[in-house]
Amino acid sequence: MPRIAICAPAAAFTHEDAKRVTSLAAQEFPGAELHFHPQCFLADGHFAGPDAMRRDAFVECANDPGFDAVWFARGGYGSNRIAADAIARLDRHAEDKTYLGYSDGGYLLAGLYRTKIGHPVHAPMPADIRRDNGEDAVRRTLAWLCGDLSGEEPGLDPHHPTVALNLTTLAMLCGTPLMPGLAGHVVMVEEVSEHLYAVDRLFFHATAHLGGIAGLRLGRISDVPENDRPFGTEPAEIARYWCDRHAIPFLGEADIGHDSANRIVPFGLAPKG
């Protein structure tokens, strides 16, 4: 059964939430061993400790041969500040691990995917325990790590590799050394807490860098703030508009988002059969 290291590359976690996650795992997944790195609980302004501490905690977890997986405690902001330096410090023990998270954690997942280190996976994080029905989200990832694949996004394409990223994260990755080549991929995106005009602007930038992909699928665009006037176009229309501008096939909806229903998407090709 898996031994799972948990670190916080972005914002801090709490001891209370760690106890809730640990309790759920002990009751329902007794074979899974969870180890929260002490760095998870540090605070340095917005971040879970200074950049160097967050970097070193991730590297320590990834390079430890005793762990099978590295699970990001939560998103927020900050993984981009450490990702390149952290990935450059990984050794052979990091190569076969599974790395799980989403949102801001996408910077690390993308960088790992680009360098072909480990197995990046878009998946619910321990911080999702705070959401309504958040136990279901945490349970989904723990079950997946223990071999139950029923929590995967149901439309994974066995013929095309897939990635799933937050739209802001994807747009910020474009043009940076962390951005993987996505030609031939199905790209799933989701967003939270952005005005629709900002979603439109993010698609303007991201789709300009996605030439040659197999298609784009749209996850949930949630908690959209109210603007001083209606934008006049719904998220699916926005996505389709920018896909059409760049000759990208728009493939419809994806069951991912910043919520407890967020499904699991392993990067790359889905297993056949």
C-alpha positions in Angstrom: 0.0 0.0 0.0 1.2 3.5 -0.7 3.4 5.7 1.5 2.4 9.3 0.7 4.5 12.4 1.5 2.5 15.7 1.8 4.2 19.0 1.4 2.9 22.6 0.7 4.6 24.2 -2.3 2.4 27.3 -2.1 0.2 28.3 0.9 0.1 26.9 4.4 -2.0 24.0 5.7 -3.3 23.7 9.3 -2.8 21.0 11.9 -6.6 20.7 12.4 -7.2 19.9 8.7 -4.2 17.5 8.7 -5.8 15.6 11.6 -9.1 15.4 9.7 -7.4 14.0 6.6 -5.3 11.6 8.7 -8.3 10.4 10.5 -10.3 9.7 7.3 -7.3 7.8 5.8 -6.8 5.7 9.0 -10.5 4.7 9.1 -11.1 4.0 5.4 -7.7 3.4 3.9 -5.7 1.8 6.7 -3.0 0.5 4.2 -2.1 4.1 3.1 0.5 5.9 5.2 0.3 9.7 5.2 3.3 11.8 6.3 2.8 15.5 6.6 6.1 17.3 6.2 6.5 19.9 9.0 6.9 22.6 6.3 3.1 22.3 5.6 2.4 24.3 8.7 4.9 27.1 8.4 3.8 30.7 7.5 5.8 33.4 5.8 3.4 36.1 4.6 1.2 34.4 2.0 3.4 31.3 1.8 4.0 28.1 3.7 7.5 29.2 4.6 10.1 31.1 2.5 10.7 29.9 -1.1 13.9 27.9 -0.1 12.0 26.0 2.6 9.1 25.1 0.3 11.5 24.1 -2.4 13.6 22.0 0.0 10.6 20.3 1.5 9.3 19.2 -1.9 12.8 18.0 -3.0 13.1 16.1 0.3 9.8 14.3 -0.2 10.4 13.6 -3.9 14.0 12.3 -3.4 13.1 10.1 -0.4 13.1 6.4 -1.6 10.6 5.5 1.2 7.7 7.4 -0.4 5.6 6.3 -3.4 3.8 9.6 -3.9 4.0 13.3 -3.2 0.7 15.0 -2.5 0.4 18.8 -2.5 -1.4 19.9 0.6 -3.2 22.8 -1.1 -2.9 25.5 -3.8 -3.1 29.2 -3.3 0.0 30.8 -4.9 3.7 30.1 -4.9 4.6 26.9 -6.6 5.8 28.8 -9.7 8.4 30.5 -7.6 10.1 27.3 -6.7 9.3 24.8 -9.4 12.3 25.2 -11.8 14.8 25.1 -9.0 13.1 22.2 -7.2 12.9 20.1 -10.4 16.6 20.7 -11.1 17.4 19.1 -7.7 15.5 15.9 -8.2 17.4 12.6 -8.3 16.6 9.1 -9.5 14.4 8.4 -6.5 12.0 11.0 -7.8 11.6 9.4 -11.2 9.0 6.8 -10.4 6.8 8.7 -7.9 3.3 9.9 -8.4 2.7 13.7 -7.9 -0.8 14.8 -7.1 -2.5 18.2 -6.9 -4.2 20.9 -9.0 -4.7 24.6 -9.2 -1.4 26.3 -8.3 0.2 22.9 -8.0 -0.2 22.8 -11.8 3.1 24.6 -12.1 5.0 21.7 -10.6 2.9 19.1 -12.4 3.6 20.8 -15.8 7.3 21.1 -15.1 7.5 17.5 -14.0 5.6 16.4 -17.1 7.9 18.5 -19.4 11.0 16.9 -17.9 9.4 13.4 -17.8 10.0 13.0 -14.1 7.5 10.8 -12.3 3.7 10.6 -13.0 1.9 14.0 -12.6 -1.8 13.7 -11.7 -4.5 16.4 -11.5 -6.3 15.3 -8.3 -8.1 16.7 -5.2 -5.8 17.8 -2.4 -5.9 17.5 1.4 -7.2 21.1 1.6 -10.4 20.1 -0.1 -11.4 18.6 3.2 -12.7 22.1 4.0 -15.2 22.2 1.1 -18.8 21.1 1.3 -18.7 17.3 0.9 -14.9 17.7 1.0 -14.4 14.3 2.5 -15.6 12.8 -0.9 -12.8 14.7 -2.7 -10.1 13.6 -0.3 -11.5 10.0 -0.4 -11.4 10.0 -4.2 -7.6 10.7 -4.3 -6.8 8.2 -1.5 -8.9 5.5 -3.2 -7.1 6.2 -6.5 -3.7 5.9 -4.8 -4.9 2.5 -3.4 -5.8 1.3 -6.8 -9.5 2.3 -7.3 -9.6 4.2 -10.6 -13.4 4.9 -10.4 -12.6 8.6 -9.5 -11.0 9.3 -12.8 -12.5 11.8 -15.2 -14.9 9.5 -17.2 -14.0 10.9 -20.7 -10.3 10.2 -20.7 -9.2 9.5 -24.3 -7.2 6.3 -24.7 -5.9 7.5 -28.0 -4.6 11.0 -27.0 -2.5 12.0 -24.0 -4.3 14.4 -21.6 -3.4 17.2 -19.2 -5.7 19.1 -16.8 -4.8 22.5 -15.6 -6.3 25.6 -14.0 -6.8 28.1 -16.8 -4.8 30.9 -15.0 -2.0 28.5 -14.3 -2.0 27.3 -18.0 -1.9 30.9 -19.2 0.9 31.8 -16.9 2.9 28.7 -17.9 2.8 29.6 -21.6 6.2 30.9 -22.8 8.1 29.7 -19.7 10.6 26.9 -19.2 8.0 25.0 -17.2 5.6 24.7 -20.1 5.4 21.1 -21.6 4.9 20.5 -25.3 1.2 19.7 -25.7 0.9 18.9 -29.4 -1.5 16.0 -29.8 -2.9 16.3 -26.3 -6.4 16.8 -25.0 -6.2 19.8 -22.7 -8.7 20.2 -19.9 -9.1 23.5 -18.1 -11.1 24.9 -15.2 -11.2 28.2 -13.4 -12.5 29.7 -10.1 -13.2 33.3 -8.9 -12.5 35.1 -12.1 -14.8 37.6 -13.9 -15.9 36.3 -17.3 -14.0 39.1 -19.0 -10.9 37.7 -17.3 -11.7 34.2 -18.4 -12.0 35.5 -21.9 -8.6 37.2 -21.6 -7.0 34.0 -20.3 -8.4 32.1 -23.2 -7.0 34.8 -25.6 -3.5 34.1 -24.3 -3.6 30.4 -23.6 -5.1 29.3 -26.9 -2.4 31.2 -28.8 0.1 28.8 -27.3 -2.0 25.6 -27.9 -1.6 25.1 -31.6 -1.5 21.4 -32.6 -3.4 20.1 -29.6 -6.0 17.3 -30.2 -8.7 19.4 -28.5 -9.8 21.4 -25.5 -12.4 20.3 -22.9 -13.9 22.8 -20.5 -14.2 22.1 -16.8 -16.3 24.2 -14.4 -15.9 27.9 -14.3 -17.1 28.5 -10.8 -17.7 31.3 -8.2 -17.7 33.9 -11.0 -17.8 37.4 -9.4 -20.5 39.8 -10.4 -19.3 42.5 -12.7 -20.7 46.0 -13.1 -22.3 44.8 -16.4 -23.1 41.4 -17.9 -20.3 40.1 -20.0 -22.9 38.6 -22.4 -21.2 35.3 -23.2 -21.2 32.1 -21.2 -18.0 30.2 -20.4 -18.6 27.5 -23.1 -19.2 30.2 -25.7 -15.9 31.9 -24.7 -14.0 28.7 -24.9 -15.5 27.8 -28.3 -14.8 31.3 -29.6 -11.1 31.2 -28.9 -10.8 27.6 -30.0 -12.3 28.5 -33.3 -9.9 31.5 -33.7 -7.0 29.0 -33.4 -8.5 26.0 -35.2 -8.5 24.0 -31.9 -11.2 21.3 -31.7 -13.6 22.2 -28.8 -14.5 18.8 -27.3 -17.2 19.9 -24.7 -17.2 19.6 -21.0 -14.8 18.0 -18.5 -15.7 16.9 -15.0 -13.0 18.9 -13.2 -13.1 22.1 -11.1 -12.4 23.8 -7.8 -15.1 21.8 -5.9 -15.6 18.5 -4.2 -16.7 16.8 -7.4 -13.3 17.4 -9.0 -12.2 14.2 -10.9 -8.8 12.7 -11.3 -6.8 13.2 -14.5 -3.4 11.4 -14.9 -1.2 13.3 -17.3 -0.4 11.4 -20.4 -2.2 8.4 -22.0 -4.9 6.7 -20.1 -4.4 2.9 -19.8 -6.2 0.9 -22.4 -8.8 -1.7 -21.6 
